[in-house]
Amino acid sequence: MAQSPIATLNLTLINAQGLKDTELFGRSDPYCTVELLSLNGQPQQKMRTKTAKNAGTSPVWNQVCKLQIMQHHVEVLINIYDENFTSDDFLGTVRIPLTSLHNAKSRTFTLPVIRKGKQKGTLTVSATYSAGGERPPSLAVQQHAQAPVAATVSYPRPQGVPPTTASAPPQ
């Protein structure tokens, strides 16, 4: 029997700032891939933004990705690449635990882009989470007074992508 979505996430990738410049000549042509990760770390519902041609280190996309959230989904993985003729260069990654969004109707926030274990730029996104049933599974969410919500996810990471903890801004 097929599962029904428990929510819809409209994730707008607005822009990035301070990305790694990987071009020897000219300017980078950044794009993003957006994936929902399940409890076992398997990617699902992969989407791709348009390429921001010659945008360099500060691309603007303003592109909405509509994701259908199932009970087993735990995290949104956003990878940023520079499009090239031969092979695309990895610019960084952003991870957003769904538990940091399930109480939000709509919010805009800026998250660190991680490349080789260090912050290399930021990504601004807008998220609208419309619940249609149960909340995403709990992921050892820790809440502190006057502090942002942070979720720690423990499952195998894709090779070549550093582990990070994404934080949501205070509500």
C-alpha positions as CSV (number, residue, x, y, z in Angstrom):
1,M,0.0,0.0,0.0
2,A,1.4,3.4,-1.0
3,Q,2.1,6.0,1.7
4,S,0.3,9.4,1.7
5,P,2.3,12.5,2.2
6,I,2.2,13.9,5.7
7,A,3.1,17.4,4.5
8,T,4.2,19.6,1.6
9,L,7.3,21.7,1.8
10,N,7.7,24.6,-0.6
11,L,11.3,25.4,-0.5
12,T,12.4,28.5,-2.4
13,L,16.1,28.7,-3.1
14,I,16.6,32.5,-3.1
15,N,20.3,33.2,-3.4
16,A,23.8,32.4,-2.2
17,Q,26.6,34.6,-1.1
18,G,30.4,34.1,-0.8
19,L,30.6,30.7,-2.6
20,K,34.0,29.3,-3.6
21,D,35.2,30.6,-7.0
22,T,36.3,27.5,-8.9
23,E,36.8,29.1,-12.4
24,L,40.2,29.9,-13.7
25,F,38.7,32.2,-16.4
26,G,35.3,33.7,-16.3
27,R,32.6,33.3,-13.6
28,S,31.0,30.3,-12.0
29,D,27.6,29.0,-13.3
30,P,26.0,27.7,-10.0
31,Y,23.0,25.5,-9.7
32,C,21.5,23.5,-6.8
33,T,20.2,20.0,-6.4
34,V,17.6,19.4,-3.7
35,E,17.0,16.0,-2.2
36,L,14.8,14.6,0.6
37,L,16.7,12.1,2.7
38,S,15.0,9.1,4.4
39,L,15.9,7.7,7.8
40,N,18.5,5.4,6.3
41,G,20.1,8.3,4.4
42,Q,18.8,7.3,1.0
43,P,18.1,10.3,-1.3
44,Q,14.6,10.6,-2.7
45,Q,12.7,13.3,-4.8
46,K,15.8,14.8,-6.3
47,M,15.2,18.2,-8.0
48,R,17.5,20.7,-9.7
49,T,17.4,24.5,-10.0
50,K,18.1,26.4,-13.2
51,T,21.8,27.4,-13.7
52,A,22.6,30.9,-12.7
53,K,24.8,31.7,-15.8
54,N,27.9,33.8,-15.0
55,A,26.6,34.6,-11.5
56,G,30.0,34.0,-9.9
57,T,30.1,33.7,-6.1
58,S,26.6,35.3,-5.5
59,P,24.0,33.5,-7.6
60,V,20.3,34.3,-7.5
61,W,17.8,31.6,-8.3
62,N,14.4,32.5,-6.7
63,Q,13.2,29.0,-7.6
64,V,10.6,27.0,-5.7
65,C,11.0,23.3,-5.1
66,K,7.8,21.6,-4.0
67,L,8.5,18.5,-2.0
68,Q,6.0,15.9,-0.7
69,I,7.1,14.8,2.8
70,M,6.5,11.2,3.8
71,Q,6.8,9.8,7.4
72,H,10.3,8.4,6.7
73,H,11.8,11.6,5.4
74,V,14.1,13.4,7.9
75,E,16.2,16.0,6.1
76,V,16.6,18.2,3.0
77,L,20.0,18.0,1.4
78,I,21.0,20.9,-0.9
79,N,24.2,20.6,-2.9
80,I,25.6,23.5,-4.9
81,Y,27.6,23.0,-8.1
82,D,29.4,25.0,-10.7
83,E,28.2,23.8,-14.1
84,N,31.1,23.1,-16.6
85,F,31.4,21.5,-20.0
86,T,33.4,18.5,-18.7
87,S,32.4,17.8,-15.1
88,D,30.7,20.0,-12.6
89,D,32.6,21.4,-9.5
90,F,31.2,20.8,-6.0
91,L,30.8,24.2,-4.3
92,G,29.2,23.1,-1.0
93,T,26.2,21.6,0.8
94,V,23.4,22.7,3.2
95,R,21.4,20.3,5.3
96,I,18.0,21.2,6.8
97,P,16.5,18.8,9.3
98,L,12.7,18.6,8.8
99,T,12.2,18.8,12.5
100,S,13.4,22.4,12.3
101,L,10.6,23.2,9.9
102,H,7.5,21.3,11.1
103,N,6.2,24.1,13.4
104,A,6.9,26.8,10.8
105,K,4.2,28.0,8.6
106,S,6.6,30.2,6.6
107,R,10.0,31.6,7.2
108,T,13.1,32.8,5.5
109,F,16.5,32.1,6.8
110,T,20.2,32.0,5.8
111,L,22.2,28.9,6.3
112,P,26.0,28.1,6.1
113,V,27.2,26.4,3.0
114,I,29.8,23.7,4.0
115,R,32.7,22.8,1.7
116,K,35.5,20.5,2.8
117,G,34.3,20.8,6.5
118,K,34.4,24.6,6.6
119,Q,31.8,27.3,5.9
120,K,32.2,28.7,2.5
121,G,29.3,31.1,1.9
122,T,25.7,31.2,2.8
123,L,22.4,30.1,1.2
124,T,19.2,32.0,1.8
125,V,16.0,29.9,1.5
126,S,12.3,30.5,2.3
127,A,10.3,27.5,3.6
128,T,6.6,26.9,3.8
129,Y,5.7,23.7,5.6
130,S,2.1,22.7,5.3
131,A,1.4,19.7,7.6
132,G,-1.2,17.3,6.5
133,G,-1.0,14.7,9.2
134,E,1.7,13.4,11.6
135,R,5.0,15.2,12.2
136,P,8.3,13.9,10.8
137,P,10.0,11.3,13.0
138,S,11.9,12.6,16.0
139,L,15.7,13.0,15.6
140,A,16.9,13.8,19.1
141,V,15.9,17.4,18.9
142,Q,17.5,19.5,21.6
143,Q,15.8,22.8,22.6
144,H,17.5,25.4,24.7
145,A,15.9,28.6,26.1
146,Q,16.5,31.5,23.8
147,A,18.5,29.3,21.4
148,P,17.7,28.0,17.9
149,V,16.5,24.4,17.4
150,A,19.2,22.0,16.4
151,A,18.7,18.5,15.2
152,T,21.4,15.9,15.1
153,V,20.9,13.1,12.5
154,S,23.0,9.9,12.8
155,Y,23.1,7.8,9.6
156,P,25.7,7.2,6.9
157,R,26.6,10.4,5.0
158,P,27.1,10.2,1.2
159,Q,30.8,9.9,0.4
160,G,32.5,13.2,-0.2
161,V,29.8,15.2,1.7
162,P,30.9,16.4,5.2
163,P,28.5,16.0,8.1
164,T,26.9,19.2,9.4
165,T,24.2,20.2,11.8
166,A,21.8,22.8,10.3
167,S,20.1,25.2,12.7
168,A,16.9,27.0,12.3
169,P,16.6,30.6,13.4
170,P,14.8,31.5,16.6
171,Q,11.1,31.7,16.2
